[in-house]
Amino acid sequence: MDQSAQYRRFRTLLIANRGEIAARVICTAKAMGLRTVAVYSEADRDAMHVAMADEAILLGPARARDSYLNIARVIEAACASGAEAVHPGYGFLSENAGFAQACVESGLVFVGPTAAMMTAMGSKSDAKMLMEKASVPLVPGYHGEAQDEATLAKAADKIGFPVLVKASAGGGGRGMRIVRSAGELAAAVVSARREAKAAFGDDRMLIEKFVKNPRHIEVQIIGDSHGNLLSLFERECTLQRRHQKVIEEAPSPTLDAAQREAVCAAARKAAAAVDYVGAGTIEFVSDGRDVFFIEMNTRLQVEHPVTELITGIDLVEWQLRVAFGEKLPLTQDQIAIKGHAIEARVYAENPHGNFMPSVGRITTWHIPEASDGLRIDAGYRAGDTVSPYYDAMLAKVIAWAPTRDAAIDRLNRGLEEADIRGVVTNIAFLSALVTHPDVRANAIDTGFIERELKNLTPPPAAPGDLELCAGVAAILSRELEAARAEAHSPWQSSGWMPVGRRQRLFTFRAAQGAEYKVSLTYGGGPAKLSIGEREFAFTSSPADDGFDLTLDGIKSRIVAVIEGHELYLRTRNGRFDLHWVDPFGGDDEEQVGEDKIVAPLPGTVVALLAEVGATLERGAPILTLEVMKMEQTLRAPFAGVLKAIKCKVGDIVQEGVELAEMEPVAA
């Protein structure tokens, strides 16, 4: 097949995406001397990728279907900007064959495979049939055209439960359900279809045997339009939650050299079946003995940086060079593995709240600087707003080192030194995960996080003396800065200080509700802090990214963020949130009654699962919201009667809006 006609040199590139991947592509494109064009929705007017590009064009309203998924509008923006090529990134339209074809028909180079290749490999069902013909090992399953309930039920019975129901056009865990018995199948298919239709516009399903204790192995491949096809070794993405990858590493610590060569050969064989051009990933599942093909992603993956760090290859650069029509710069035997790389995905989500997405304005963004062995791929900065309309990933922290253990240590250090405020993040959860003994020992499978979730999300630790003293020091430092900013403040007069020995009491409330009192004695001698019967001599001085606090001769580096009366502290003991109780009152907070079921975030009501008047057990499903492209089921907070439902399917609701009301069963 002659692929060369579609690929040619260009000077202006439009990036049809947002966030971290748009910023990533812009960086490499600029380094190659290309002019870059960003696109954005109304929700992303002030986004980081918009500021980075040479030019930016508004696509439309915040909803993805009206902006980033609007093919006609993206093509129109490309033509209006003078772009000659389009890079789709990942997600959105990156695996949409219709979009790839529309680019070509509009005279644009699509940085990726042809529409025909996407069609062949983008559908999981079609890809499995193709792989079956190519003798690539498959998980037992059904991937036929018939999609009626009876056919799917018959196929599931034949395969044997448990089975995995998957969206044929899906990815990222969306439209995927584990079904453990025949009685669960119909509801799982309905839910998966609805999620798949919303995310991909395609609700076709396939059914596979659910592999117990599975590991997720994938191989990075890339081909050019001259018939050259390479594999760039494998990644292991076994640490997942709800079928979405959390930690990725390369090479896989599970495979030996022979297994590595076998899985890479299978990946090349799979890609060669469609004469593949561009970057792609062949995904496999392993039961510990055998490796089975599950799907191909015809795009760049979120986790591509770990491959880049162990091979020294810039995959985005290679994508662009392939799109220029060039040959791949290296041959298979010139590519070698060097060291180990591991990546963590930083999300705006609450691990203590069932990982619900968190939205809001980022007030503090402190991420370690990229350095030798540490890489940061980010799509946000301080002042940016995390909206409810898109995926909640903020950044990726990636570490490289000569060995796996050293890479894990470097990654954890990067996570420990990251501070993001204004939204809730999963940073502490990621740190607990990568330092877990079983992760170190590679004694994991894709269900590991769910089994260990309680240990990975312990309740917040109680503040100790160091944290309470740091809280006082942080408040004093801010008050001093504010006083010095006043033109007539006595702090501006050289030598001014209060006369005599004085005392001041600070009261803090921790996340658990416990209150702590710290007494400050100052003036006429060294300042001292008292907590109960314990007394500390203390001093503090400014330092990079925080201050140094010395208690009884022991110096500690403290990071502190104060927002009103809320204090965030990072010490050697971890992260702590304290509320400074206002000595002048005004601390009362409105409490929401437990009988009210409210929207935890802005979203769309997609299903009502119970009827008014029904008697429900605690935890029974009431309704389903679609939030950030994922379905969230709201459940009964206690056993009782569903008194009212105050919404309907299709309603767009804001955070905090009451959706339903329960009342307890009369005793």
CORRA-V853158 format. One record per residue. BURIAL is 1 if it has 16 or more other ideal C-beta (glycine too) atoms within 10 Angstrom, else 0. Layout:
# CORRA-V853158
BURIAL  BURIAL
This chain:
# CORRA-V853158
0  0  1  0  0  1  1  0  0  1  0  1  1  1  1  1  1  1  1  1  1  1  1  1  1  1  0  1  1  0  0  0  0  1  1  1  1  1  1  1  1  0  1  1  0  0  1  1  1  1  0  1  1  0  1  1  1  0  1  1  0  0  1  1  0  0  1  1  1  1  0  0  1  1  1  0  1  1  0  0  1  0  1  1  1  1  1  1  1  1  1  1  1  1  1  1  1  0  1  1  1  1  1  0  0  0  0  1  1  1  1  1  1  1  1  0  1  1  1  1  1  1  1  1  1  0  1  1  0  1  1  0  0  0  0  1  0  1  1  0  1  1  1  0  0  0  0  0  0  0  0  1  0  0  1  1  0  0  1  0  1  0  1  1  1  1  1  1  1  1  1  1  1  1  1  1  1  0  1  0  0  0  0  1  1  0  0  1  1  0  1  1  1  1  1  1  0  1  1  1  0  1  1  1  1  1  1  1  1  1  1  0  0  1  1  1  1  1  1  1  1  1  1  1  1  1  0  0  1  1  1  1  1  1  1  1  1  1  1  1  1  0  1  1  1  1  1  1  1  1  1  1  0  1  1  0  0  0  0  1  0  0  1  1  0  1  1  1  1  1  1  0  1  1  1  1  1  1  1  1  1  1  1  1  1  1  0  0  0  0  1  1  1  1  1  1  1  1  1  1  1  1  1  1  1  1  1  1  1  1  1  0  1  1  1  1  0  1  1  1  1  1  1  1  1  0  0  1  0  0  0  0  0  0  1  0  0  0  1  1  1  1  1  1  1  1  1  1  1  1  1  0  0  0  1  1  1  1  1  0  0  1  0  0  1  0  1  1  0  0  0  0  1  1  1  1  1  1  1  1  0  0  0  1  1  1  1  1  1  1  1  1  1  1  1  1  1  1  1  1  1  0  0  1  0  0  1  1  1  1  1  1  1  1  1  1  1  1  1  1  1  1  1  1  1  1  1  1  1  1  1  1  1  1  0  1  0  0  1  0  0  0  0  1  1  1  0  1  1  0  0  1  0  0  0  1  1  0  0  0  0  0  1  0  1  1  1  1  1  1  1  1  1  1  1  1  1  0  0  0  0  0  0  0  0  0  0  0  0  0  0  0  0  0  0  0  0  0  0  0  0  0  0  0  0  1  0  1  1  1  0  0  0  0  0  1  0  1  0  1  1  1  0  0  0  0  1  0  1  1  1  0  0  0  0  1  0  1  0  1  0  0  0  0  0  1  1  0  1  1  1  0  0  0  0  1  0  1  1  1  1  1  0  0  0  0  1  1  1  1  1  0  0  0  1  1  0  1  1  1  1  0  0  0  0  0  0  0  0  0  0  0  0  0  0  0  1  1  1  1  1  1  1  1  1  1  1  1  1  1  0  0  0  0  0  1  0  0  0  1  0  1  1  1  1  1  1  1  1  1  1  1  0  1  0  1  1  0  0  1  1  1  0  0  1  0  1  0  0  0  1  0  1  0  0  0  0  1  1  1  1  1  0  0  0  0  0
